């Protein structure tokens, strides 16, 4: 499992996708969300504004991430 350390109280899903280098620019996030299989705490999501907090578990196309 990959760990991602938060520096603020929360991070949006779009910011997270860019921060872990799944896309090269913020403009590509929207297209990525359409094609990717993403769950946050086992719930399917596709909203780039979804807030992520410490303790959240993400799975993006089979890769797991823990927000710490």
Secondary structure by P-SEA (a helix, b strand, c coil): cbbbbbccccccaaaaaaaacccccccaaaaaaacccccccccccccccccccccbbbbcccbbbbcc
